[in-house]
Amino acid sequence: PQIEDWVAVEQRGEAHGEDNRIVLVIVLRKGQVFERGLAERIRKEILERCSPAHVPAVVIPVSELPVTHNGKRSDRAVSDAVNRDPIGNLEAIRNPSCLAELANFPLPTSAAAEHQGAPGPAECGSEVVGKVISIWEEILHTSVNPDDDFFEIGGDSLRGLRVLNAVEREFGTRLPMSSLLFSGSKPSGMAEMLDAIVSGGRLSVVVPLRPGEGGVPVFWVPGGGMMSAVAFREVSQRLGQRPVFGLEASLNGDPASSLPELAKEFVEAVLATTPDGPYFLFGFSAGSFVAYEMAAQLREHGRPVDLLVLFDAHLVVQHSVGNNAVVIRQRATYHARRMARLPLRSWPPYLAGTGLVIRKRLYQRLFPKRAGSWRHEVGESAGSESVFDRLDRHNRRLVAKYRLGNLPHLDTRTAVIIAERSSWSGVDPELDPRFAWRRLVAGEVEFLRVPGSHLSMIEGSEVEGLGNALRDLLERTEDSLKIPSPGG
């Protein structure tokens, strides 16, 4: 209520891009005063409502934002100003004088310059806590206490990844991104996690995304290599007052040798969290296949899943030559229609992005059992790998192999979420592999179209449409089970 307008941009640092940070520029309502407490409340509320990727490192109050002569806010001009670049559209700005406030804001400086004379971490407790604090101070460019919260002292998703990479280099242990949201959000908590792992402990694969006050709990299985459920934090806030959990592949110990083995570890964690059910499982993209296998294993335990939700997941479908030609033509038509609505300057990035997807799909078609390593095989991002990278690639291979096998048949209420902004949306449903799940599921299968693309439906402005669809689905399912739905 105190903010009239805002825009978030990335500000480059002086140290070759290593100090980049997210900056939130705000215009306060008349009569409001900016103080540090407001900035901290803004960060905390963004973290609770969204995800770490949205949390700004810096909040800058200004008197007004640049607008064009037709009254449209210019985010480009804000970005150019905070990065001290020439204003690319200066002639189009109606109020260029406001850019001076942004241009005078300092760029991120190196940690060495920031910390001359700063107190060291020796007095902060254990040796592990001291090392963690040193890492945080090096990356956040501020003095850090053992009980400081990462996102409340300027942390964001970019710095979070750098912290976890530095922790892995220092201790030889990889912590999940979700650790910065929960147990490891403070140096003291992160040190406790590291101590526990060194002592032979194992981090839980269950990540609480939202506390609940009733209703059936939801368990998310992430896509890719099942490495992080943080991306579902934002949409999980829109599912009523029910508890919501994420499942993440363990970064410690030996990796699973097969997808059913990975699913078994998740099933054991679900049973430990909710021994008697009922169970609602959400599988996103590649995670749909893990969730599907989990449903089969829970059935064997005598704990049938009451709702299985699969997000934009493609079954392997063999089409005839004629049908393949139809699919190619219809998807090409979809792209042509989309490009016709774009300005010419947007065509190159659109074609580049489409080409990358085609390149990936072709590699997966030619080398299905090695699909998880396609980036390395085609020469992308080959550098040094972290534990996170290796496990992610390993688990993607497990999914690729499982998809080619004989999947079990289920008699489970199932919903398949279809992202509308996909070239497959231009294909006849009988040829769309997202609709092929009805061949495996004997129970009720519902297909729900939601706005957005494969990834954008779970973030930003389009998450609202997905949240509404899921909440309605959950409430209808609970009604059929005669379970009271939680409020919210």
C-alpha positions in Angstrom: 0.0 0.0 0.0 3.0 2.4 0.4 4.2 1.9 -3.1 2.8 3.8 -6.1 4.9 2.1 -8.9 7.9 -0.1 -9.2 10.3 -1.8 -11.7 13.0 -4.5 -11.1 16.2 -4.7 -13.2 19.5 -6.3 -13.1 22.5 -4.1 -12.2 26.0 -5.2 -13.4 28.9 -5.1 -11.0 32.4 -3.9 -11.6 34.0 -7.4 -11.3 33.3 -8.8 -14.7 29.7 -9.7 -14.0 30.4 -11.6 -10.8 28.7 -8.9 -8.6 25.5 -8.6 -10.6 22.4 -8.0 -8.5 18.7 -7.4 -8.7 17.6 -3.8 -8.0 14.0 -2.8 -7.2 13.2 0.8 -8.0 10.1 2.1 -6.3 8.0 5.3 -6.3 6.3 5.8 -2.9 2.8 7.1 -2.5 2.3 10.7 -1.5 3.1 11.2 2.2 5.1 8.0 2.6 8.7 8.0 3.9 11.4 5.5 2.9 13.3 3.8 5.7 15.3 0.6 6.0 12.5 -1.3 7.7 10.3 -0.8 4.6 13.0 -2.3 2.4 13.3 -5.3 4.7 9.5 -5.7 4.7 9.4 -5.5 0.9 12.0 -8.3 0.6 10.3 -10.5 3.2 6.9 -10.1 1.5 8.3 -10.9 -2.0 10.0 -14.0 -0.6 6.8 -15.2 1.0 4.6 -14.5 -2.0 7.0 -15.4 -4.8 10.4 -17.1 -4.8 14.1 -16.3 -4.2 14.5 -15.4 -7.8 12.3 -12.3 -7.3 14.0 -11.0 -4.1 16.0 -7.8 -4.8 19.4 -7.1 -3.3 18.7 -3.4 -3.2 15.6 -1.2 -3.0 15.9 2.3 -4.5 13.3 5.0 -3.8 12.9 7.6 -6.6 10.4 10.5 -7.1 9.2 9.1 -10.5 10.0 6.5 -13.2 10.8 7.4 -16.8 7.8 7.3 -19.2 7.6 7.6 -22.9 5.7 10.4 -24.6 2.6 8.2 -24.8 2.7 7.6 -21.1 4.2 4.1 -21.1 6.8 3.3 -18.4 10.2 2.6 -19.9 11.9 -0.3 -18.1 14.7 -0.1 -20.6 15.6 3.4 -19.6 15.7 2.3 -15.9 18.1 -0.5 -16.7 20.4 1.7 -18.8 20.5 4.3 -16.0 21.3 2.0 -13.1 24.0 0.4 -15.2 25.4 3.8 -16.3 24.9 2.9 -20.0 23.8 5.4 -22.6 20.0 5.7 -22.5 19.1 3.9 -25.7 15.7 5.5 -26.0 16.4 8.9 -24.5 14.5 10.8 -27.2 11.4 8.9 -26.5 11.4 9.7 -22.7 9.0 12.5 -21.6 10.8 13.1 -18.2 14.5 12.4 -18.8 15.5 14.4 -15.7 14.3 11.6 -13.4 17.1 9.3 -14.7 19.7 11.3 -12.8 18.6 9.8 -9.5 19.2 6.3 -10.9 22.5 7.2 -12.6 23.9 8.4 -9.3 23.3 5.1 -7.5 26.6 3.3 -7.1 27.5 0.1 -8.9 28.3 -3.0 -6.8 31.9 -2.9 -5.7 34.3 -5.7 -5.0 34.2 -7.5 -1.7 37.8 -6.5 -0.9 37.0 -2.8 -1.1 33.8 -3.2 0.8 35.3 -5.0 3.7 38.5 -3.0 4.5 38.5 -2.7 8.3 35.4 -4.9 8.8 35.4 -7.3 11.7 36.3 -10.8 10.9 34.3 -13.9 11.6 36.6 -15.4 14.3 34.4 -14.2 17.1 31.2 -15.6 15.5 31.4 -19.1 17.1 32.5 -22.4 15.5 35.0 -22.7 12.7 32.3 -23.8 10.3 30.1 -20.8 11.2 33.1 -18.5 10.7 33.8 -19.9 7.2 30.1 -19.7 6.2 30.0 -16.0 7.3 33.2 -15.3 5.4 31.6 -16.7 2.2 28.4 -14.7 2.7 30.3 -11.5 3.4 32.5 -12.0 0.3 29.4 -12.4 -1.9 26.9 -10.0 -0.2 29.5 -7.2 0.4 28.3 -6.5 3.9 29.1 -7.6 7.5 27.1 -10.7 8.5 26.1 -12.0 11.9 25.4 -15.7 12.6 21.6 -15.2 12.8 21.2 -12.8 9.8 18.6 -14.0 7.2 20.1 -14.3 3.7 17.3 -12.6 1.9 16.8 -9.8 4.5 20.5 -8.6 4.2 20.5 -8.3 0.4 20.6 -11.9 -0.9 18.9 -12.9 -4.1 18.8 -15.9 -6.4 22.0 -15.0 -8.2 24.0 -14.5 -5.0 22.3 -17.6 -3.6 23.8 -19.8 -6.4 27.2 -18.2 -5.8 27.0 -18.9 -2.1 26.1 -22.6 -2.7 28.9 -22.9 -5.2 31.4 -21.4 -2.8 30.2 -23.6 0.1 30.7 -26.7 -2.1 34.2 -25.6 -3.0 35.1 -25.0 0.7 33.4 -28.0 2.3 33.0 -30.5 -0.5 29.3 -30.7 0.2 26.5 -29.3 -2.0 23.5 -27.9 -0.3 20.2 -27.5 -2.3 18.9 -24.1 -3.2 15.9 -24.6 -0.9 18.4 -24.6 2.1 18.5 -20.8 1.7 14.8 -20.6 2.3 14.6 -22.8 5.4 17.2 -24.4 7.6 20.2 -22.7 5.9 18.7 -19.2 5.7 21.1 -18.1 8.4 24.8 -18.8 8.7 24.3 -20.6 12.0 21.7 -22.9 10.4 23.8 -23.5 7.3 26.7 -24.4 9.6 24.5 -26.9 11.4 23.4 -28.5 8.2 27.1 -28.9 7.1 28.1 -30.3 10.5 25.2 -32.8 10.3 26.4 -34.0 6.9 30.0 -34.3 7.9 28.8 -36.4 10.9 27.1 -38.8 8.5 23.7 -37.3 8.5 21.5 -37.0 5.4 19.3 -34.0 4.4 15.6 -34.7 4.1 14.4 -34.9 0.5 11.1 -33.2 1.7 11.1 -29.4 1.5 8.2 -27.5 3.1 6.9 -25.0 0.6 3.9 -23.8 2.5 2.6 -24.5 6.1 -1.0 -25.7 6.2 -4.0 -25.7 8.4 -6.0 -28.6 7.0 -6.9 -30.3 3.7 -5.0 -32.9 1.8 -1.2 -32.1 1.5 0.3 -31.6 -1.9 3.7 -33.1 -2.9 5.5 -31.5 -5.8 8.1 -33.5 -7.9 10.3 -31.0 -9.8 11.2 -31.4 -13.5 14.7 -31.8 -15.0 16.8 -33.8 -12.6 14.4 -33.4 -9.6 17.0 -31.1 -8.0 14.9 -28.1 -6.7 11.3 -27.4 -5.7 11.9 -23.7 -5.0 10.2 -22.8 -8.3 6.9 -24.0 -7.0 6.9 -21.8 -3.9 5.0 -19.0 -5.7 2.1 -21.1 -7.1 1.9 -23.1 -3.8 0.8 -19.9 -2.1 -2.4 -20.0 -4.2 -3.5 -23.5 -3.2 -5.6 -22.5 -0.2 -4.4 -23.2 3.4 -3.3 -26.8 2.8 0.3 -27.9 3.5 2.5 -28.1 0.4 5.8 -29.9 0.1 8.5 -30.3 -2.5 10.6 -33.4 -3.1 14.2 -33.0 -4.1 16.8 -35.6 -5.1 19.4 -36.0 -2.3 22.8 -34.4 -3.0 24.5 -36.7 -0.5 25.2 -40.4 -0.8 25.1 -42.6 -3.9 22.6 -41.6 -6.7 19.7 -43.8 -7.6 20.5 -46.4 -10.2 17.0 -46.3 -11.8 13.9 -44.0 -11.8 11.9 -46.6 -9.7 14.7 -46.4 -7.1 14.5 -42.6 -7.0 10.7 -42.8 -6.7 11.1 -45.3 -3.9 13.1 -42.8 -1.9 10.5 -40.2 -2.5 7.7 -42.6 -1.5 9.4 -43.4 1.8 9.7 -39.7 2.5 6.0 -39.1 1.7 4.9 -42.0 4.0 7.1 -40.6 6.8 5.5 -37.2 6.4 1.9 -38.4 5.9 1.7 -42.1 6.9 -2.1 -42.6 6.3 -2.8 -40.4 3.3 -4.7 -39.3 1.4 -2.1 -38.2 -1.2 -2.1 -35.6 -3.9 1.0 -35.8 -6.2 2.1 -33.1 -8.6 4.7 -34.0 -11.2 6.2 -31.2 -13.3 7.6 -32.0 -16.8 10.1 -34.8 -16.4 9.0 -35.0 -12.7 5.7 -36.3 -14.0 7.3 -39.7 -14.7 8.7 -39.9 -11.2 5.3 -38.9 -9.7 3.6 -41.5 -12.0 6.0 -44.3 -10.7 5.4 -43.1 -7.1 1.7 -43.5 -7.6 2.2 -47.1 -8.8 4.5 -47.8 -5.7 2.1 -46.2 -3.3 -0.7 -48.4 -4.7 1.5 -51.4 -3.9 1.8 -50.1 -0.3 -1.9 -50.1 -0.1 -1.9 -46.3 -0.2 -3.5 -45.3 -3.5 -3.0 -41.8 -4.7 -6.2 -39.8 -4.7 -5.1 -37.2 -7.3 -2.2 -37.3 -9.7 -1.4 -34.1 -11.6 1.0 -34.2 -14.5 2.3 -30.9 -15.9 3.0 -30.5 -19.6 4.6 -34.0 -19.8 5.0 -35.8 -23.1 4.7 -39.5 -23.5 6.8 -41.2 -26.1 4.4 -41.7 -29.0 5.2 -43.4 -32.3 3.4 -41.7 -35.2 3.1 -42.9 -38.8 5.1 -41.0 -41.5 1.9 -39.3 -42.6 1.0 -38.2 -39.0 4.5 -37.0 -38.4 4.2 -34.7 -41.5 0.9 -33.4 -40.1 2.5 -32.6 -36.8 5.4 -30.8 -38.4 3.1 -28.7 -40.6 0.8 -27.8 -37.7 3.7 -26.8 -35.4 5.3 -24.8 -38.1 2.0 -23.0 -38.7 1.8 -22.2 -35.0 5.2 -20.6 -35.0 4.5 -18.6 -38.2 1.3 -17.2 -36.7 3.2 -16.2 -33.5 6.0 -14.5 -35.5 3.4 -12.6 -37.6 2.3 -10.9 -34.4 5.8 -10.0 -33.3 7.9 -6.9 -34.4 10.7 -7.7 -36.8 13.4 -7.0 -34.1 11.9 -9.9 -32.1 12.3 -12.5 -34.8 16.0 -13.4 -34.3 15.7 -14.2 -30.6 12.4 -16.1 -31.3 14.1 -18.2 -34.0 17.2 -18.8 -31.9 15.1 -20.0 -29.0 13.0 -22.3 -31.3 16.1 -23.6 -32.9 17.6 -24.5 -29.5 14.5 -26.5 -28.7 14.5 -28.3 -32.0 18.2 -29.1 -31.6 17.5 -30.6 -28.2 14.5 -32.7 -29.4 16.5 -34.0 -32.4 19.4 -35.1 -30.1 16.9 -36.8 -27.8 15.3 -38.6 -30.8 18.7 -39.8 -32.1 20.2 -40.7 -28.7 17.2 -41.3 -26.4 19.2 -43.1 -23.6 21.7 -40.3 -23.4 19.2 -37.5 -23.6 20.1 -36.2 -20.1 23.5 -35.2 -21.3 22.6 -33.4 -24.5 24.1 -30.1 -23.5 27.5 -31.6 -23.1 27.3 -33.8 -26.3 26.5 -30.8 -28.5 29.3 -28.7 -26.9 27.4 -26.4 -24.5 28.6 -25.4 -21.0 31.2 -28.1 -20.8 33.3 -26.5 -18.0 33.7 -27.9 -14.5 30.7 -29.6 -13.0 29.4 -29.4 -9.4 27.8 -32.3 -7.6 24.5 -30.6 -8.4 25.3 -30.6 -12.2 26.4 -34.2 -12.2 23.4 -35.5 -10.3 21.0 -33.4 -12.4 22.4 -34.9 -15.6 22.3 -38.4 -14.1 18.7 -38.2 -13.1 17.7 -36.8 -16.5 19.1 -39.9 -18.0 17.0 -42.1 -15.6 13.9 -40.3 -16.8 14.9 -40.7 -20.4 15.4 -44.4 -20.0 12.1 -44.9 -18.0 10.1 -43.1 -20.7 11.2 -45.7 -23.2 10.1 -48.6 -21.1 6.8 -50.2 -20.4 5.1 -47.8 -17.9 2.6 -49.4 -15.5 -1.1 -48.9 -15.9 -2.9 -46.9 -13.2 -6.5 -46.6 -12.0 -6.0 -43.1 -10.5 -7.8 -39.9 -10.8 -5.4 -37.9 -13.0 -5.3 -34.3 -14.4 -2.9 -33.3 -17.1 -2.0 -29.6 -17.2 -1.5 -28.3 -20.8 0.4 -25.0 -21.3 -1.4 -23.1 -24.0 1.7 -21.2 -25.3 3.4 -24.2 -27.0 3.7 -25.2 -30.6 1.9 -28.5 -29.5 -1.2 -26.4 -28.9 -1.4 -26.0 -32.6 -1.5 -29.8 -33.1 -4.6 -31.9 -33.2 -5.1 -33.4 -29.7 -5.0 -37.0 -30.9 -1.5 -36.3 -32.2 -0.3 -34.3 -29.1 1.8 -36.5 -26.8 0.5 -34.6 -23.8 -2.9 -36.1 -24.4 -1.6 -39.7 -24.6 -1.7 -40.3 -20.9 -5.3 -41.5 -21.2 -3.8 -44.6 -22.9 -2.2 -45.6 -19.6 -4.6 -44.3 -17.0 -7.8 -46.4 -16.6 -9.3 -43.9 -14.1 -10.7 -40.4 -14.8 -8.3 -38.2 -16.8 -9.0 -34.5 -17.0 -7.1 -32.1 -19.3 -6.8 -28.5 -18.2 -5.4 -25.8 -20.4 -3.7 -22.9 -18.6 -2.2 -19.7 -19.9 1.6 -19.4 -20.4 4.4 -21.5 -21.7 6.0 -24.6 -20.2 7.9 -22.5 -17.7 6.1 -19.2 -17.5 2.9 -20.9 -16.2 4.6 -21.3 -12.8 6.0 -17.8 -12.4 5.3 -14.1 -13.0 1.9 -12.8 -14.1 0.7 -16.1 -15.5 1.0 -18.1 -12.3 -2.4 -16.7 -11.2 -4.2 -18.7 -14.0 -2.4 -21.9 -13.0 -3.1 -21.3 -9.3 -6.8 -20.8 -9.9 -7.1 -24.0 -12.0 -5.2 -26.1 -9.4 -7.1 -24.7 -6.5 -10.4 -25.5 -8.2 -9.2 -29.0 -9.1 -8.1 -29.7 -5.5 -11.4 -28.5 -4.0 -13.4 -30.6 -6.4 -11.3 -33.6 -5.6 -11.7 -33.0 -1.9 -15.5 -32.6 -2.3 -15.6 -36.0 -4.1 -13.6 -37.6 -1.2 -15.9 -35.8 1.3 -12.9 -34.0 2.8 -13.4 -30.4 4.0 -11.3 -28.0 1.9 -9.0 -25.6 3.8 -9.8 -21.9 3.5 -7.5 -19.2 2.1 
